[in-house]
Amino acid sequence: MQGRIIKTVDIKQSGKGQLKVYAANLSQSIYQYSIVVDGKMIDTKKMVVGK
């Protein structure tokens, strides 16, 4: 699967939290997102956006 980075979010707050993704600006597709902490990739998941 090829792709490009469409958004990067830098979170300065430490501890537990959440990030809401508003799909209104995204085309109908399957997206991958990755969680990176201190430069280390923790996990990658898929997100399906349908309209």
N, CA, C and O atoms as CSV, one atom per row, in Angstrom:
chain,resi,resn,atom,element,x,y,z
A,1,MET,N,N,0.847,-1.176,0.000
A,1,MET,CA,C,0.000,0.000,0.000
A,1,MET,C,C,0.892,1.239,0.000
A,1,MET,O,O,1.778,1.375,0.844
A,2,GLN,N,N,0.655,2.124,-0.937
A,2,GLN,CA,C,1.408,3.365,-0.997
A,2,GLN,C,C,0.516,4.499,-0.545
A,2,GLN,O,O,-0.710,4.419,-0.628
A,3,GLY,N,N,1.136,5.537,-0.074
A,3,GLY,CA,C,0.340,6.664,0.363
A,3,GLY,C,C,1.207,7.845,0.705
A,3,GLY,O,O,2.400,7.879,0.405
A,4,ARG,N,N,0.583,8.808,1.336
A,4,ARG,CA,C,1.297,10.003,1.756
A,4,ARG,C,C,0.741,10.456,3.095
A,4,ARG,O,O,-0.379,10.107,3.466
A,5,ILE,N,N,1.517,11.217,3.797
A,5,ILE,CA,C,1.065,11.767,5.079
A,5,ILE,C,C,0.112,12.915,4.777
A,5,ILE,O,O,0.454,13.841,4.041
A,6,ILE,N,N,-1.089,12.847,5.352
A,6,ILE,CA,C,-2.058,13.919,5.120
A,6,ILE,C,C,-2.187,14.842,6.323
A,6,ILE,O,O,-2.663,15.970,6.201
A,7,LYS,N,N,-1.758,14.355,7.494
A,7,LYS,CA,C,-1.816,15.209,8.679
A,7,LYS,C,C,-0.905,14.645,9.757
A,7,LYS,O,O,-0.826,13.432,9.952
A,8,THR,N,N,-0.220,15.539,10.452
A,8,THR,CA,C,0.598,15.175,11.603
A,8,THR,C,C,0.120,16.012,12.779
A,8,THR,O,O,-0.068,17.221,12.646
A,9,VAL,N,N,-0.076,15.382,13.922
A,9,VAL,CA,C,-0.529,16.082,15.123
A,9,VAL,C,C,0.532,15.901,16.192
A,9,VAL,O,O,0.853,14.776,16.575
A,10,ASP,N,N,1.079,17.014,16.675
A,10,ASP,CA,C,2.094,16.984,17.721
A,10,ASP,C,C,1.405,17.248,19.060
A,10,ASP,O,O,0.866,18.332,19.282
A,11,ILE,N,N,1.426,16.262,19.945
A,11,ILE,CA,C,0.763,16.380,21.247
A,11,ILE,C,C,1.828,16.623,22.307
A,11,ILE,O,O,2.708,15.787,22.513
A,12,LYS,N,N,1.748,17.757,22.971
A,12,LYS,CA,C,2.740,18.138,23.979
A,12,LYS,C,C,2.381,17.621,25.374
A,12,LYS,O,O,3.255,17.466,26.227
A,13,GLN,N,N,1.105,17.359,25.598
A,13,GLN,CA,C,0.602,16.943,26.902
A,13,GLN,C,C,1.016,15.500,27.190
A,13,GLN,O,O,0.932,14.642,26.312
A,14,SER,N,N,1.458,15.236,28.406
A,14,SER,CA,C,1.817,13.861,28.770
A,14,SER,C,C,0.646,13.185,29.484
A,14,SER,O,O,-0.294,13.849,29.921
A,15,GLY,N,N,0.716,11.870,29.595
A,15,GLY,CA,C,-0.342,11.115,30.265
A,15,GLY,C,C,-1.386,10.634,29.277
A,15,GLY,O,O,-1.180,10.673,28.064
A,16,LYS,N,N,-2.515,10.178,29.815
A,16,LYS,CA,C,-3.611,9.662,28.998
A,16,LYS,C,C,-4.321,10.793,28.283
A,16,LYS,O,O,-4.389,11.913,28.788
A,17,GLY,N,N,-4.845,10.497,27.112
A,17,GLY,CA,C,-5.584,11.503,26.367
A,17,GLY,C,C,-6.296,10.877,25.191
A,17,GLY,O,O,-6.299,9.658,25.023
A,18,GLN,N,N,-6.892,11.714,24.390
A,18,GLN,CA,C,-7.569,11.234,23.196
A,18,GLN,C,C,-7.436,12.269,22.095
A,18,GLN,O,O,-7.219,13.453,22.352
A,19,LEU,N,N,-7.569,11.801,20.875
A,19,LEU,CA,C,-7.507,12.660,19.704
A,19,LEU,C,C,-8.719,12.332,18.843
A,19,LEU,O,O,-8.917,11.180,18.456
A,20,LYS,N,N,-9.521,13.334,18.546
A,20,LYS,CA,C,-10.692,13.123,17.696
A,20,LYS,C,C,-10.320,13.453,16.256
A,20,LYS,O,O,-9.700,14.479,15.976
A,21,VAL,N,N,-10.712,12.565,15.356
A,21,VAL,CA,C,-10.468,12.758,13.931
A,21,VAL,C,C,-11.809,13.043,13.272
A,21,VAL,O,O,-12.716,12.212,13.314
A,22,TYR,N,N,-11.933,14.210,12.669
A,22,TYR,CA,C,-13.164,14.581,11.983
A,22,TYR,C,C,-13.018,14.199,10.513
A,22,TYR,O,O,-12.185,14.754,9.797
A,23,ALA,N,N,-13.826,13.261,10.078
A,23,ALA,CA,C,-13.693,12.680,8.743
A,23,ALA,C,C,-14.382,13.500,7.657
A,23,ALA,O,O,-14.329,13.116,6.489
A,24,ALA,N,N,-15.016,14.599,7.997
A,24,ALA,CA,C,-15.733,15.401,6.999
A,24,ALA,C,C,-14.806,15.892,5.889
A,24,ALA,O,O,-15.240,16.056,4.748
A,25,ASN,N,N,-13.539,16.127,6.211
A,25,ASN,CA,C,-12.585,16.629,5.219
A,25,ASN,C,C,-11.833,15.508,4.505
A,25,ASN,O,O,-10.966,15.782,3.675
A,26,LEU,N,N,-12.150,14.251,4.813
A,26,LEU,CA,C,-11.466,13.113,4.205
A,26,LEU,C,C,-12.351,12.466,3.150
A,26,LEU,O,O,-13.568,12.384,3.312
A,27,SER,N,N,-11.735,12.012,2.078
A,27,SER,CA,C,-12.463,11.279,1.040
A,27,SER,C,C,-12.792,9.881,1.536
A,27,SER,O,O,-12.129,9.353,2.429
A,28,GLN,N,N,-13.820,9.289,0.949
A,28,GLN,CA,C,-14.179,7.911,1.275
A,28,GLN,C,C,-13.014,7.014,0.880
A,28,GLN,O,O,-12.634,6.964,-0.290
A,29,SER,N,N,-12.449,6.308,1.854
A,29,SER,CA,C,-11.271,5.479,1.588
A,29,SER,C,C,-10.893,4.707,2.846
A,29,SER,O,O,-11.561,4.801,3.876
A,30,ILE,N,N,-9.822,3.951,2.742
A,30,ILE,CA,C,-9.225,3.279,3.897
A,30,ILE,C,C,-7.925,4.007,4.202
A,30,ILE,O,O,-7.074,4.161,3.325
A,31,TYR,N,N,-7.771,4.452,5.431
A,31,TYR,CA,C,-6.594,5.200,5.857
A,31,TYR,C,C,-5.829,4.392,6.893
A,31,TYR,O,O,-6.408,3.572,7.607
A,32,GLN,N,N,-4.539,4.627,6.969
A,32,GLN,CA,C,-3.721,4.056,8.033
A,32,GLN,C,C,-3.246,5.197,8.909
A,32,GLN,O,O,-2.925,6.279,8.419
A,33,TYR,N,N,-3.205,4.948,10.211
A,33,TYR,CA,C,-2.638,5.940,11.122
A,33,TYR,C,C,-1.672,5.238,12.054
A,33,TYR,O,O,-1.853,4.070,12.397
A,34,SER,N,N,-0.648,5.965,12.457
A,34,SER,CA,C,0.383,5.407,13.333
A,34,SER,C,C,0.542,6.272,14.565
A,34,SER,O,O,0.426,7.496,14.502
A,35,ILE,N,N,0.808,5.624,15.684
A,35,ILE,CA,C,1.127,6.310,16.931
A,35,ILE,C,C,2.643,6.244,17.088
A,35,ILE,O,O,3.225,5.160,17.121
A,36,VAL,N,N,3.278,7.417,17.185
A,36,VAL,CA,C,4.731,7.500,17.333
A,36,VAL,C,C,5.027,8.254,18.621
A,36,VAL,O,O,4.553,9.374,18.810
A,37,VAL,N,N,5.807,7.645,19.507
A,37,VAL,CA,C,6.169,8.253,20.787
A,37,VAL,C,C,7.686,8.350,20.860
A,37,VAL,O,O,8.387,7.346,20.734
A,38,ASP,N,N,8.185,9.559,21.065
A,38,ASP,CA,C,9.631,9.811,21.147
A,38,ASP,C,C,10.377,9.210,19.963
A,38,ASP,O,O,11.459,8.644,20.124
A,39,GLY,N,N,9.796,9.336,18.772
A,39,GLY,CA,C,10.431,8.850,17.559
A,39,GLY,C,C,10.288,7.360,17.304
A,39,GLY,O,O,10.797,6.857,16.303
A,40,LYS,N,N,9.602,6.639,18.194
A,40,LYS,CA,C,9.436,5.192,18.053
A,40,LYS,C,C,7.982,4.880,17.689
A,40,LYS,O,O,7.057,5.318,18.373
A,41,MET,N,N,7.789,4.112,16.595
A,41,MET,CA,C,6.436,3.743,16.187
A,41,MET,C,C,5.879,2.701,17.151
A,41,MET,O,O,6.452,1.623,17.310
A,42,ILE,N,N,4.765,3.027,17.790
A,42,ILE,CA,C,4.136,2.158,18.785
A,42,ILE,C,C,3.126,1.215,18.131
A,42,ILE,O,O,3.099,0.023,18.434
A,43,ASP,N,N,2.295,1.752,17.231
A,43,ASP,CA,C,1.251,0.933,16.610
A,43,ASP,C,C,0.757,1.605,15.335
A,43,ASP,O,O,0.858,2.823,15.185
A,44,THR,N,N,0.225,0.810,14.426
A,44,THR,CA,C,-0.406,1.296,13.202
A,44,THR,C,C,-1.742,0.576,13.053
A,44,THR,O,O,-1.824,-0.642,13.217
A,45,LYS,N,N,-2.779,1.334,12.743
A,45,LYS,CA,C,-4.134,0.790,12.583
A,45,LYS,C,C,-4.737,1.310,11.286
A,45,LYS,O,O,-4.195,2.221,10.660
A,46,LYS,N,N,-5.866,0.723,10.889
A,46,LYS,CA,C,-6.616,1.169,9.718
A,46,LYS,C,C,-7.895,1.865,10.168
A,46,LYS,O,O,-8.490,1.512,11.186
A,47,MET,N,N,-8.301,2.861,9.388
A,47,MET,CA,C,-9.542,3.580,9.640
A,47,MET,C,C,-10.301,3.633,8.317
A,47,MET,O,O,-9.747,4.055,7.302
A,48,VAL,N,N,-11.550,3.213,8.320
A,48,VAL,CA,C,-12.381,3.218,7.118
A,48,VAL,C,C,-13.310,4.423,7.183
A,48,VAL,O,O,-14.045,4.600,8.154
A,49,VAL,N,N,-13.271,5.246,6.142
A,49,VAL,CA,C,-14.144,6.412,6.060
A,49,VAL,C,C,-15.136,6.163,4.930
A,49,VAL,O,O,-14.745,5.980,3.777
A,50,GLY,N,N,-16.413,6.157,5.270
A,50,GLY,CA,C,-17.482,5.992,4.295
A,50,GLY,C,C,-18.417,7.177,4.376
A,50,GLY,O,O,-18.556,7.787,5.436
A,51,LYS,N,N,-19.050,7.505,3.290
A,51,LYS,CA,C,-19.968,8.657,3.276
A,51,LYS,C,C,-21.376,8.195,3.024
A,51,LYS,O,O,-22.295,9.014,2.976
